[in-house]
Amino acid sequence: MSQDSELGKTTAPNSALIIKGIQPKTGIVHLGLGNFHRAHLAVYTANAVAKSGGDWGIYAYSFRNHSLADALTEQDLLYSVIDFAPNTEAVVIPGIHTAAVAGIEACTAVISQIANATTKIISITVTEAGYSISPTTGGLDLAAQDIQSDLAGNTPKTLIGLIVRALQLRLTTNGAPITVLSCDNLSKNGDRTKRQVLEFIQALPANEQEPFLAYLRSSVTFPNSMVDRIVPGTEPRHLQLAQDRLGVHDSSPVPAEPFTMWALEDDFIAGRPAWDEVGAIFTTQVMQFEIMKLRLLNGAHSLLAYFGALDNKETIPDSFFQPFIQGALKAALYDEYLPTLVMPEGLSAQTYIDQLFSRWSNTVLADKTNRVGSDGSTKLPQRLTESVIELISRGQMPELLALTISAWLACIAPISGFNPGPYANSMKDPAQPKLMGFAARSSGATEMVNLVFDEGNIFSPELARLSEFKSRIAEYLEIIISSGIELAVTTANARSKPAN
């Protein structure tokens, strides 16, 4: 095989596993063509089809990423998933996609594909920010400009608008049943997606509502799911490593850790791939899996990202191996997160935490603090709120959770005169312009925190009413600004004790 051959134009070497036989027809439309989808649902589906067959090809749509869709199309929809960990050179090439399209100009084709009776599942990975959630109600943000545009009948710009318009067309053309499967880090993600869809429909003209609602009740299911795999963004080093391992050029490889977990409710009204035969867990305890992952992995991941960035650490392993941060991590896990959740049956909390420590130590993957710390305004409310409320109701101040919010604010919207460092400065957040405005208006940490909770429309009203908790956030923010993250962490660690 030629060293300059391109992926999709030749057979990969024996070191790579190509999950590709007879190309299946489209059975899934996936919304959110990104690295996580390509390393998780796509791999499970390719494995399931290879093992048990079925027309479960994936028609993938990105709302914005034209370059990725074009690159995949140029490679015959093939790409590599590379395991990054010590002592592994595993490479998988899923051959499961039937199309990769992007942008609002492709929206009509996507809607038509969803409406096609051969499509059985709509799957989703758009991150927490993609669901247009109102922090006040927890439902659909009907006042959002793009939601208003979608309600007016324009080409959909939002996830929920696209799903509703596609289901409307499906109802009028064939009325076939379909499943909507969220694979995002939201508690009760299927229930949440269903609520958003219902509230969008209920905001439509009355004559459009009743037939649609009847169809939704009888023919559309929204199973809850929990997904778990750390998948960083693709960097130049990944391109080179893909070339070295494959012997061919892949313009769009996906770096990922070897660990993967997927727990789902088995509520697929139009059928599904044999995911259960290739490692997926079908269970009635999806909520326990979701909460476990949101708090123990995602919540702690945010802590590592913000504390590490403020300590000038580029990667998650660099942060994890800093002793004072690791001490804070353990206090958050054992004293503040673990007491607020029930583990799924058959899964040990210590075993899962031991796995997390190994995953966060992965210096080969070297996930970046700025990646994990981005979009905190949409992530932190999902990861912290319920634990904070529960602990305070027991009389325990969640010191490390308060400090996590303080560190996020210090990274994303530093008060004038404070420089959080290069890794914090490179974090992105949809609320950053608003938060920077609050920082500019604030004379100190207390005023900043009050503005965030009173006017930010980020955290829930229940959290905003916890005056002592807000005061603690402000206190830690002031320590970070005046003395640095290490003193703030040392102070929080000393105070972090479970309620008696």
N, C-alpha and C positions, 0 to 999 in steps of 0.2 A: 504494500500500500504506500502510495506516495506521501511524503511528509507534508506536502503543501495541498493535499486534498482537502476539500471542504466537507463539513458535517452535512449529511443528507445526500451527498453525491457519491458516497462510498461506504464500505463496511468498516465499522470501527474495529480496533484491535481486540484481542481476546480479553484484555483487562477490563473492558467495559461491557456491561450487561445491557443489551438493547431489548427493551420490552416492546417488541413490535412484530406482529404477525400479519394476518390479513387486516387491512385498515377497516375498523368498524365505522358504521354510519353514525351520524350525530345523534346522541341521546341526551346530552347534557349541554346546556348553555351556561357558561361561567362568566360572571360579571366581576371584573377585577383581575386583569392579567398582570400578575406580578410574580416576584420570586417565590413568595410563600405558596401561592396556588401551584406553581410549577414543581415545587419540591414536596408537596403534601397531597392534596386531592388528586392531582394528575398522576402521581406515582402510585398511590393506592388503586386508582382506576385502571391504570395500565397493567398493574399486577393482577387485578381481578379479571380483566378481560383475557389476559394471557392464560390464566388458570382455568376460567370457567366460560369464557366467551361472552357474547352479547353485543348489541349495537349501542355502545356507550362512549362513542367518540365525543370529544369536547370541543365545542365552538366557543372560543374565548374572546371576550370583549374588554378592552381597556377604555376608560373614560377619557384618558389623556395621552397615554404613552404610545404615540405613533411609531417612534423609533424602534421600540421593542417588537411591536406587531409586524413592522416591515422586516426587521431582521429575522424573525422566526419564519415568516413567509419565504424569505430568500433561502432559508435552510430547510425547505420542505417540511417546516413545522417540527423539526427535530432540534434538541438542545441537550446538554448534559447536566446532570445533578451530581455534584462532587461532594463526597463526604470529607469534611475537614476535621480531623482528630489525629492524635498520635497513633501510629501503627496501623493506618488504613490508607489505601489508595483506591477505594471503591468509587466507581463511576457508573451511573445509570443513565440511559438515554430513553426516556419515555417516547413512545410513538403513538400517542393517544389523541392528539389535537387534529381537528378537521378544518379549523380556520383560526386565524388570529387577526382581529380587526380593531380599530381604535377611532376615537373621536366622534363628535356629534354627527358628522356626515355618514357614519356607519350605523347610526342608531336605528334607522328604519329597517335595515337588513336584519339587525339583531332582534327587533320586535317581531319581524316576520318569522325568524327562525324559532323564537319562543312559541309563537302561535302555531307552528307546524305540529301536527298531532304526533309525529315521531319523536319530538322532544319530550322527555319524561321528567327532567329535573332542571331547575334553575339553581345554580350554586353561586355563592357570593364570598368574595374576600375583598372588601373595600376599606378595611380598618374601621375603628369606632367612629371616625369623623364622617364616614360616608352615609350614615343613617339619618342625618338631619334631626337629631334628638334635641328636644327642648329640655334644658336642665331644670326648668320650673315644673313642668308636668311629667317629664319622662317619656312623653309621647312625641308625635311629629311636630316639628317647629313650623307651624303653618304660616308664620310671619316671615320666614326666610325667603329672600328674593327669588332664589331658584325654584323653591317649592311653589311660590306664587306663579312663576312663569309656567311650570309644568301643569298646574291646575287650570291655567288659561288655555291649555291645548297646544302649546308650542312643543317643538321637538324636545323630548325630555333631557334635562341636564342632570337630574338626580337619580340615584338608585331607585328610590321608591316610585318616582314618576315613571321611570322606564318599566318597572315591573307591572305597575297598574295598567299602563297603556298596552303592554304586551298581553296581559291576561284578558283585557277587554277584547282585543282582537281574537284571541284564542276562543273566547266564549262565543263570539259571533260567527266564527268560521267552522268550528268543530265541537267545542264544548268538552274536549277530552280532559281527563284529570291530569294533574301535574303537582309536583312537590317543589317547594321553595326551601332551599337548604342554606342557612347562614353558617359560614365557617369563620366568623370573626370573634374577637375577644370581648363578647358582651354576655353578661349574665342572662340566662334564659334567651339566648339569641334568636331562637325560632319564635318564641312568644313575642319577643320585641319586634321582630320583622313583621309578624302578623298584625300587631297593633298599629305599626306605622302604615301598613297597607290599608287597613280598615279606616284609619283616620283620614287618609288621603281620599278614599272613596266617599266617605261621609261628608267631605268638603266639596264634592262635585255636585252639579245640578241634580235635583231630586229625581228627575226622570231617568238618570243614568244609574241610580244607586241600587234599587231593589233587585233587578235581575242579576246584577253583578254580585251583590251580597249573598244571594241564594247560591250562585255558582261557587263562591268562596267557601260557603258552609259545606257544600256537598262534594266538591271535587278538587280542592286545593289543601294540601297539608304543609305544615311548617314545623318539622322536627327540630328539637334542640340538639346542639352538638358542642363538643369541646375538642379543639385542635391544639396540638402541642409539638412544635419543632422549632428550634432557633434557626432562622434563615436570614443572614445578613444581606446587605446590598452587594452587588457585584463590583469588584475593584480590578484594576489592571493586573494585580498579582494572581487573581483568579483566572483571568484570561490566559495568562502564561502557564499556570498550572494545568488548566484544561488541555492546552496544546501539548504540554509535556506528557500528560497521562494518556491522551487519546491518540496523539500523533496526527491529528487533524485540527483545523481551525474551527473553533466555535465562538461566534461573536456574542453569544448570550448564555454563558454557563451560569448555573445556580450553585453557590456555595451553601452547604448545610451541615449541621451536626448529624451524626449517625442516629441519635435518639429520635424516636417519633412515637406519638400516641394520638389516637382518635377514638372518642367515645360519642355514640349517637343513639337517639331514639329511633326505633325501627318503625317509622311511620311514613312510608313511601307509597303513596296511593297508586302510582303508575309503575311501580317496580323500581329496582335499583341494581347496580353492579353487585357482584358477590364480594363486597368489601370485607365481610366477616371471615372469609376464607384466606385473607391476606393480612390479618392482624388488627382490623378495626374491632372495636368493642361495642356491641349493641347491648344497651342496658336501660333500665328504668331509673338509674341513678345519675343521669347526665348532670343534673344540677349540682350534685356533690363534686363531680369531676370539674365542672366549670368553676365553682367557687374555689376549690383547691388550687386550680391552675391560676385563676385571676389573682389570688392573694399570695400564694407561696412562690409562684414563678414570676408572674407579671408585676405584682406590687413590689416584691423584693428586687426585681430587675430594674425598676424605676429608681429605687434607692441606690443601687450600685451605679447607675448611670449619672445621677445628679451629684452624689457625694464624690464619685470618682472624677467627674469633669471639674468640679470645684477644687479637687486636689491635683489637678493637672495630669490626670490619667487618661490616656487615649482609648484604652480597651477595657472591656468588662473584666478579663482576667487580671489586668493591672490593678483595677479597683478592688477586686475580690481578694487579692493577695496583700493589700494594704491592711496591716493588723487592726488599726482603729476602725476602719470601715467594716472589716469582717466581724468585729465585735458588735457593731451596730446592726449588721445584717442578721446575726444570730439572735440578738435581742428582739428585733422586729419579727422574725419568724416564730420564735418560741414563745415570746411573751405577749405579742400583739396580734399576729395573724392566726396562728394555730388555735388559740382558745376560742376563736369566733367561727370555726367551721367544723363540719363533720366529714371525715374522710370516707370515700367510697368503700363499700364492703370489700374485704380481701386485699386492700392496699394499705400498707403501713406508712404512717406519716414520716417516720424516721427513714424508711427506705426511699421515699420520694425526695426528702430533703437531701439525703446522701447523694442521690442522682443529680439533684440540682447543683450541689457543690462540685461534683465532677464536671458537669456541663459548663458551669461558670469558670472553671479552671482551664478550659480548652484554649490553650495559647496558639494552636494551629488555626482554629477558626477565627480567634481574635476579634470577636464582635466589638463594634465601636460604641463608646459611651454616647457620642452625639447621635447615632442612629436610634439607640434604645431610648434616649431622652427626648427625642423629637415628638411633637404632637401630644405633649403632656396634658393640655387642657381638655382633650377628648379621652385620654386614657385614665388619668388619676381619679376622676369621679367614679369610674367603674371599679377601680381597684381598691380604693380606700374608704369610701363613704360608709358602707354598711358596717365595716369593722370599727370605724371610729365611733359611730352611733352606739353600737353594742357595748363597746368597752366603757364609754362614758356613762352609759346607763347602769353599769356595774360599779361605778365609782373609780374607774381607772383612767388616768390620763394617758392617751396613746402618744407617748413622747416621740418615738421614731417616725410615726406616721405624720405627726405635726411637722417634724423636721424635714421629712420628704417633701412636703408642700413648700416649706421655706426654701429648701435647696432648689426646687423647680423654679420658684419665682426669682431667686438670685441668678440662676442660669439664663432664664428667658427674658427677664425684664429688670436688669440691675438698676438700682437707684443711682442717681447721678454721683459720679466719683468712684463707683465700685466696678472693677473689671473682673468678671468671673473666669477669665482665661479662654484660650483658643478653642477648646473642645465645647465648652458651654456656648461660646459665641457662634459656633457653627450649627447649633441645634435649630430646628424649625418648629414653628407652632402656629396654627391658624389664628389663635387669639393673641399672637405677639404684638401686632400694632396697637390693639386695645390695651394690653398690659403695659407696653412701653409708654402709652399716654398716661396711665395711672402712675407709673414711676416718675414721669416728668412733673406730675402735679403734686407728688408726695414730698413732704419735708422729712419723713422718716419711715421706719418699718411699720409702725402701727397704722399710720394713715394709708400706706400702700395696701396692707392686708385688708383693712376695712373697705377700701375701694374695690378690691378684687371680689370680696364676698357680697358687698352691697350693690355693686353696679356691673360686675363682670359677667353675670349670667353664665357661669361655668359650673359652680357647685350648687347643690340642692338647697332649697330654703331651710331644710332640717339642719344641714351642716352650718349654714349661715347663722342660725340661732344659737349655736354653741359658743357663747362669748368667751369662756375660759380657754377653749380650744383655739379660737382665733388669737387670743392674747399670747398663747404659747407659740403659735406660728410666728407672730410678730417678734417675740423675744428671740427665737432662734434665728430669724432673719437678721435681726440687729447684731447678734453675735457673729454670724457669717460675714457681714459687712465690715464689722469693726475688728474682728480677731481671726476670722478664717473658719473653714469647715471643720478642722480637727477639734478646736475648742467646742464648737457647737455639738459635734458628735460625742465628745467626752462628757459634756454636760447632760445630754440626752441619755447616754448609756447609764450614767450614775443614777438618773431618776427613774429609768425604765424598770418597774417592778409590777408584777401582776397584783390585782386587788386581792386582799385576804378574803 
